[in-house]
């Protein structure tokens, strides 16, 4: 079989797999020229331009939502759970700054994450994460030519496990954007809360961050996600959290990056996953180009 034939076969396999996972009537990811596709992309781009957060309801086929939940529940016991005190930047504090400064504001972090390397290849979310047609759609929504799978061997694809009485406090993400899928919505609460573009490269905007940490939610937006909904979020620049909830909450985080080779920081990786790899140690030697904390 020639290389061209092999590629064609792989493309067909990916497409067939996509039809088994995605609501292709509302999101025809295989037809970039269709008006429905163009509209979905345009709506996403407009939402991201407005406040850095895009919501794609009912992306997953309704008859696959329960299977995704079951597969995720089956590995949820592998989540690394820990309770820790973290600041929004996942960095050490600074004794030269006041106790009220955001860098010295440590909040309780208590929930779990199932790492990518602990998930079976047969899981739907793992197949969706690696699907290049799906990746191309996400890139179009982000207005990028191409996106790359997160090179982090642990954090590229994770399941966030939030049992009741656990917290995911105010924080920034390591990479510029994140793609998340709601797997299990809690009984009450658990909204996604964020302050759009509160910081930019070269400007941490500590004053406004401090207001939020003090409880001023004037500039905070709230989004309720239902099971099967996809979210695109510019988490590198918008401080965010999951609001307190009643009942269990499960979501999947798809780690993509604009450039290849993105790997998380050692401290944050240890805090969240309880372990690091040689890849993290090597990546730590490289400075982040945007100069932002965390």
VEXVEX-179853 format. One record per residue (C-alpha): residue number from 1; residue in one letter; x, y, z. Coordinates in Angstrom, 3 decimals. Layout:
SITE, NUM, a, X, Y, Z
...
This chain:
SITE, 1, x, 0.000, 0.000, 0.000
SITE, 2, x, 1.385, 3.416, -0.977
SITE, 3, x, 1.803, 6.308, 1.475
SITE, 4, x, -1.105, 8.096, -0.217
SITE, 5, x, -3.362, 5.069, 0.172
SITE, 6, x, -2.376, 4.725, 3.827
SITE, 7, x, -3.143, 8.391, 4.488
SITE, 8, x, -6.529, 8.091, 2.765
SITE, 9, x, -7.371, 5.058, 4.871
SITE, 10, x, -6.348, 6.897, 8.050
SITE, 11, x, -8.477, 9.916, 7.045
SITE, 12, x, -11.505, 7.703, 6.485
SITE, 13, x, -10.988, 5.996, 9.835
SITE, 14, x, -10.810, 9.362, 11.575
SITE, 15, x, -13.959, 10.539, 9.828
SITE, 16, x, -15.890, 7.377, 10.707
SITE, 17, x, -14.731, 7.733, 14.306
SITE, 18, x, -15.853, 11.363, 14.369
SITE, 19, x, -19.356, 10.439, 13.215
SITE, 20, x, -19.546, 8.048, 16.164
SITE, 21, x, -18.735, 10.814, 18.641
SITE, 22, x, -19.910, 14.217, 17.426
SITE, 23, x, -23.329, 15.706, 16.673
SITE, 24, x, -22.481, 16.163, 12.993
SITE, 25, x, -25.883, 17.638, 12.106
SITE, 26, x, -25.185, 20.768, 14.134
SITE, 27, x, -21.413, 20.544, 13.749
SITE, 28, x, -20.503, 19.120, 10.307
SITE, 29, x, -16.784, 19.070, 11.020
SITE, 30, x, -16.066, 17.259, 7.761
SITE, 31, x, -17.565, 20.011, 5.593
SITE, 32, x, -15.734, 23.299, 6.027
SITE, 33, x, -17.628, 24.835, 3.107
SITE, 34, x, -21.084, 24.275, 4.583
SITE, 35, x, -22.982, 27.253, 5.961
SITE, 36, x, -23.574, 25.415, 9.236
SITE, 37, x, -19.839, 24.885, 9.723
SITE, 38, x, -19.035, 28.488, 8.831
SITE, 39, x, -21.683, 29.777, 11.229
SITE, 40, x, -20.437, 27.617, 14.104
SITE, 41, x, -16.891, 28.868, 13.566
SITE, 42, x, -18.011, 32.492, 13.259
SITE, 43, x, -20.050, 32.346, 16.463
SITE, 44, x, -17.068, 30.875, 18.315
SITE, 45, x, -14.707, 33.509, 16.972
SITE, 46, x, -17.101, 36.297, 17.965
SITE, 47, x, -17.512, 34.934, 21.481
SITE, 48, x, -13.748, 34.565, 21.905
SITE, 49, x, -13.192, 38.098, 20.620
SITE, 50, x, -15.812, 39.480, 23.002
SITE, 51, x, -14.746, 37.846, 26.246
SITE, 52, x, -12.310, 35.004, 25.608
SITE, 53, x, -14.877, 32.246, 26.138
SITE, 54, x, -16.860, 30.284, 23.537
SITE, 55, x, -19.669, 27.811, 24.225
SITE, 56, x, -20.595, 24.995, 21.812
SITE, 57, x, -23.726, 23.316, 23.188
SITE, 58, x, -24.541, 19.667, 22.440
SITE, 59, x, -21.349, 18.935, 20.527
SITE, 60, x, -21.358, 15.299, 21.609
SITE, 61, x, -23.940, 12.884, 20.227
SITE, 62, x, -26.697, 12.440, 22.778
SITE, 63, x, -26.468, 8.655, 22.607
SITE, 64, x, -22.751, 8.764, 23.470
SITE, 65, x, -22.872, 11.078, 26.489
SITE, 66, x, -23.678, 8.288, 28.932
SITE, 67, x, -20.888, 6.071, 27.556
SITE, 68, x, -18.380, 8.906, 27.916
SITE, 69, x, -19.535, 9.408, 31.488
SITE, 70, x, -19.209, 5.692, 32.247
SITE, 71, x, -15.724, 5.498, 30.733
SITE, 72, x, -14.646, 8.559, 32.704
SITE, 73, x, -16.146, 7.279, 35.945
SITE, 74, x, -14.294, 3.991, 35.406
SITE, 75, x, -10.903, 5.753, 35.626
SITE, 76, x, -11.872, 8.472, 38.100
SITE, 77, x, -10.349, 6.432, 40.956
SITE, 78, x, -6.968, 6.976, 39.276
SITE, 79, x, -7.218, 10.730, 39.823
SITE, 80, x, -4.489, 12.336, 41.882
SITE, 81, x, -6.352, 13.999, 44.748
SITE, 82, x, -4.698, 16.440, 47.045
SITE, 83, x, -5.466, 19.444, 49.145
SITE, 84, x, -3.072, 22.300, 48.800
SITE, 85, x, -2.791, 26.040, 49.160
SITE, 86, x, -2.063, 27.758, 45.841
SITE, 87, x, -1.985, 31.320, 44.588
SITE, 88, x, -3.552, 32.190, 41.198
SITE, 89, x, -0.180, 31.814, 39.483
SITE, 90, x, 0.834, 28.447, 40.970
SITE, 91, x, 4.044, 30.082, 42.192
SITE, 92, x, 5.740, 30.691, 45.517
SITE, 93, x, 4.754, 33.770, 47.502
SITE, 94, x, 6.839, 36.936, 47.708
SITE, 95, x, 7.678, 38.151, 51.246
SITE, 96, x, 8.628, 41.557, 49.847
SITE, 97, x, 4.975, 42.173, 48.906
SITE, 98, x, 2.003, 42.720, 51.212
SITE, 99, x, -0.109, 39.826, 52.478
SITE, 100, x, -3.056, 41.139, 50.434
SITE, 101, x, -1.104, 41.085, 47.166
SITE, 102, x, -2.420, 38.401, 44.731
SITE, 103, x, 0.958, 36.657, 44.683
SITE, 104, x, 0.573, 36.041, 48.426
SITE, 105, x, -3.079, 35.025, 48.328
SITE, 106, x, -3.145, 31.277, 48.787
SITE, 107, x, -6.479, 29.485, 48.337
SITE, 108, x, -7.508, 25.908, 49.042
SITE, 109, x, -7.154, 23.644, 46.017
SITE, 110, x, -8.821, 20.257, 46.537
SITE, 111, x, -9.876, 18.148, 43.591
SITE, 112, x, -8.485, 15.426, 41.381
SITE, 113, x, -7.062, 14.952, 37.911
SITE, 114, x, -6.733, 11.766, 35.887
SITE, 115, x, -3.637, 12.108, 33.709
SITE, 116, x, -3.504, 11.256, 30.021
SITE, 117, x, -1.085, 8.388, 30.434
SITE, 118, x, -3.565, 6.610, 32.732
SITE, 119, x, -6.419, 6.581, 30.209
SITE, 120, x, -7.052, 3.560, 27.940
SITE, 121, x, -6.709, 4.232, 24.215
SITE, 122, x, -10.281, 2.990, 23.731
SITE, 123, x, -11.800, 5.944, 25.582
SITE, 124, x, -13.961, 8.188, 23.393
SITE, 125, x, -12.439, 11.368, 24.766
SITE, 126, x, -8.937, 10.119, 23.947
SITE, 127, x, -9.959, 9.379, 20.363
SITE, 128, x, -11.623, 12.778, 20.055
SITE, 129, x, -8.580, 14.563, 21.455
SITE, 130, x, -6.270, 13.001, 18.834
SITE, 131, x, -8.707, 13.371, 15.911
SITE, 132, x, -7.102, 15.744, 13.385
SITE, 133, x, -10.476, 16.760, 11.876
SITE, 134, x, -11.638, 17.831, 15.326
SITE, 135, x, -8.323, 19.627, 15.882
SITE, 136, x, -8.746, 21.487, 12.592
SITE, 137, x, -12.201, 22.674, 13.680
SITE, 138, x, -10.826, 23.927, 16.998
SITE, 139, x, -8.029, 25.726, 15.138
SITE, 140, x, -10.575, 27.415, 12.869
SITE, 141, x, -12.595, 28.535, 15.893
SITE, 142, x, -9.445, 29.992, 17.411
SITE, 143, x, -8.475, 31.678, 14.145
SITE, 144, x, -5.237, 29.707, 13.945
SITE, 145, x, -3.731, 27.834, 11.017
SITE, 146, x, -2.902, 24.811, 13.154
SITE, 147, x, -2.882, 23.649, 16.739
SITE, 148, x, -0.755, 20.956, 18.333
SITE, 149, x, -1.455, 18.369, 20.983
SITE, 150, x, -0.005, 19.415, 24.304
SITE, 151, x, 3.406, 17.754, 24.487
SITE, 152, x, 3.129, 17.258, 28.233
SITE, 153, x, 3.070, 13.468, 28.745
SITE, 154, x, 0.854, 13.868, 31.801
SITE, 155, x, -1.346, 16.910, 31.232
SITE, 156, x, -2.118, 16.791, 27.518
SITE, 157, x, -5.552, 15.284, 28.139
SITE, 158, x, -6.997, 15.089, 31.644
SITE, 159, x, -10.232, 14.397, 33.455
SITE, 160, x, -10.988, 16.876, 36.214
SITE, 161, x, -12.776, 15.072, 39.049
SITE, 162, x, -14.654, 17.357, 41.456
SITE, 163, x, -16.538, 15.470, 44.162
SITE, 164, x, -18.794, 17.538, 46.407
SITE, 165, x, -16.960, 19.809, 48.872
SITE, 166, x, -13.865, 20.099, 46.673
SITE, 167, x, -12.594, 23.350, 45.204
SITE, 168, x, -10.909, 24.565, 42.033
SITE, 169, x, -10.017, 28.138, 43.045
SITE, 170, x, -9.086, 31.264, 41.101
SITE, 171, x, -6.158, 30.595, 38.764
SITE, 172, x, -4.636, 31.096, 35.315
SITE, 173, x, -3.816, 28.325, 32.854
SITE, 174, x, -0.302, 27.458, 31.736
SITE, 175, x, -1.132, 27.580, 28.029
SITE, 176, x, -2.937, 30.313, 26.101
SITE, 177, x, -6.208, 28.467, 25.618
SITE, 178, x, -7.995, 25.361, 26.834
SITE, 179, x, -10.728, 23.190, 25.346
SITE, 180, x, -13.038, 21.475, 27.821
SITE, 181, x, -15.954, 19.059, 27.617
SITE, 182, x, -18.575, 18.761, 30.354
SITE, 183, x, -19.040, 15.082, 31.219
SITE, 184, x, -21.150, 15.270, 34.363
SITE, 185, x, -22.910, 18.402, 35.566
SITE, 186, x, -23.320, 18.705, 39.356
SITE, 187, x, -26.750, 18.819, 40.965
SITE, 188, x, -26.377, 22.498, 41.839
SITE, 189, x, -23.721, 25.165, 41.341
SITE, 190, x, -20.389, 24.364, 39.737
SITE, 191, x, -20.645, 27.241, 37.266
SITE, 192, x, -17.552, 28.276, 35.371
SITE, 193, x, -16.639, 31.813, 36.472
SITE, 194, x, -14.080, 34.027, 34.777
SITE, 195, x, -12.882, 37.602, 34.318
SITE, 196, x, -12.230, 38.128, 30.576
SITE, 197, x, -8.733, 39.276, 29.619
SITE, 198, x, -7.917, 40.626, 33.055
SITE, 199, x, -4.199, 40.430, 32.279
SITE, 200, x, -2.101, 40.762, 29.139
SITE, 201, x, 1.572, 40.118, 28.345
SITE, 202, x, 3.563, 42.675, 30.305
SITE, 203, x, 0.624, 43.681, 32.535
SITE, 204, x, -0.491, 41.422, 35.391
SITE, 205, x, -3.164, 43.945, 36.491
SITE, 206, x, -2.726, 42.933, 40.123
SITE, 207, x, -5.142, 45.608, 41.373
SITE, 208, x, -8.156, 44.092, 39.592
SITE, 209, x, -7.089, 40.559, 40.496
SITE, 210, x, -6.960, 41.569, 44.140
SITE, 211, x, -10.547, 42.864, 43.952
SITE, 212, x, -11.763, 39.486, 42.691
SITE, 213, x, -9.867, 37.629, 45.396
SITE, 214, x, -11.527, 39.974, 47.900
SITE, 215, x, -14.947, 38.878, 46.628
SITE, 216, x, -15.779, 41.641, 44.133
SITE, 217, x, -17.357, 39.755, 41.195
SITE, 218, x, -18.399, 42.873, 39.274
SITE, 219, x, -16.136, 41.986, 36.353
SITE, 220, x, -16.710, 38.224, 36.579
SITE, 221, x, -18.908, 36.279, 34.153
SITE, 222, x, -20.577, 32.946, 34.856
SITE, 223, x, -21.282, 30.068, 32.444
SITE, 224, x, -23.362, 26.953, 33.122
SITE, 225, x, -22.250, 23.990, 31.019
SITE, 226, x, -24.459, 20.958, 30.378
SITE, 227, x, -23.226, 17.433, 29.679
SITE, 228, x, -21.973, 17.169, 26.094
SITE, 229, x, -21.155, 20.886, 25.836
SITE, 230, x, -17.740, 22.026, 24.629
SITE, 231, x, -16.011, 25.182, 25.789
SITE, 232, x, -13.066, 27.105, 24.356
SITE, 233, x, -11.403, 29.425, 26.819
SITE, 234, x, -8.426, 31.804, 26.791
SITE, 235, x, -7.293, 30.779, 30.262
SITE, 236, x, -3.794, 32.214, 30.070
SITE, 237, x, -5.174, 35.753, 30.272
SITE, 238, x, -8.449, 35.358, 32.199
SITE, 239, x, -8.449, 34.402, 35.868
SITE, 240, x, -11.112, 31.755, 36.485
SITE, 241, x, -12.510, 29.146, 38.855
SITE, 242, x, -15.262, 26.563, 39.268
SITE, 243, x, -17.914, 27.805, 41.699
SITE, 244, x, -18.777, 25.656, 44.742
SITE, 245, x, -21.158, 22.841, 43.820
SITE, 246, x, -23.524, 20.274, 45.261
SITE, 247, x, -22.853, 16.848, 43.807
SITE, 248, x, -20.047, 15.497, 41.651
SITE, 249, x, -18.668, 17.347, 38.638
SITE, 250, x, -16.627, 15.719, 35.832
SITE, 251, x, -15.042, 17.477, 32.888
SITE, 252, x, -12.365, 16.704, 30.321
SITE, 253, x, -9.607, 19.162, 29.481
SITE, 254, x, -8.095, 18.915, 25.982
SITE, 255, x, -4.613, 20.382, 26.005
SITE, 256, x, -3.678, 21.993, 22.694
SITE, 257, x, -1.130, 24.695, 21.938
SITE, 258, x, -0.365, 27.106, 19.111
SITE, 259, x, 3.213, 25.848, 19.007
SITE, 260, x, 4.528, 22.316, 19.422
SITE, 261, x, 6.318, 21.230, 22.574
SITE, 262, x, 4.167, 22.865, 25.273
SITE, 263, x, 4.890, 21.316, 28.676
SITE, 264, x, 3.708, 22.372, 32.134
SITE, 265, x, 5.835, 23.833, 34.914
SITE, 266, x, 7.343, 21.500, 37.491
SITE, 267, x, 5.650, 23.052, 40.540
SITE, 268, x, 2.189, 23.130, 39.009
SITE, 269, x, 2.582, 19.607, 37.633
SITE, 270, x, 3.656, 18.259, 41.025
SITE, 271, x, 0.815, 20.104, 42.745
SITE, 272, x, -1.860, 18.824, 40.369
SITE, 273, x, -0.624, 15.354, 39.350
SITE, 274, x, 1.728, 14.412, 42.146
SITE, 275, x, 4.593, 13.602, 39.797
SITE, 276, x, 6.772, 14.949, 36.988
SITE, 277, x, 8.805, 13.445, 34.168
SITE, 278, x, 12.178, 14.161, 32.605
SITE, 279, x, 10.296, 16.169, 29.979
SITE, 280, x, 9.103, 18.600, 32.657
SITE, 281, x, 12.599, 19.007, 34.062
SITE, 282, x, 13.974, 19.858, 30.618
SITE, 283, x, 11.109, 22.245, 29.840
SITE, 284, x, 11.675, 24.161, 33.074
SITE, 285, x, 14.978, 25.402, 31.664
SITE, 286, x, 13.098, 27.359, 28.985
SITE, 287, x, 11.645, 30.796, 29.835
SITE, 288, x, 8.044, 31.588, 28.855
SITE, 289, x, 7.975, 34.093, 25.981
SITE, 290, x, 5.054, 36.153, 27.329
SITE, 291, x, 6.807, 36.966, 30.599
SITE, 292, x, 3.692, 36.310, 32.685
SITE, 293, x, 3.744, 34.622, 36.069
SITE, 294, x, 2.764, 30.948, 36.241
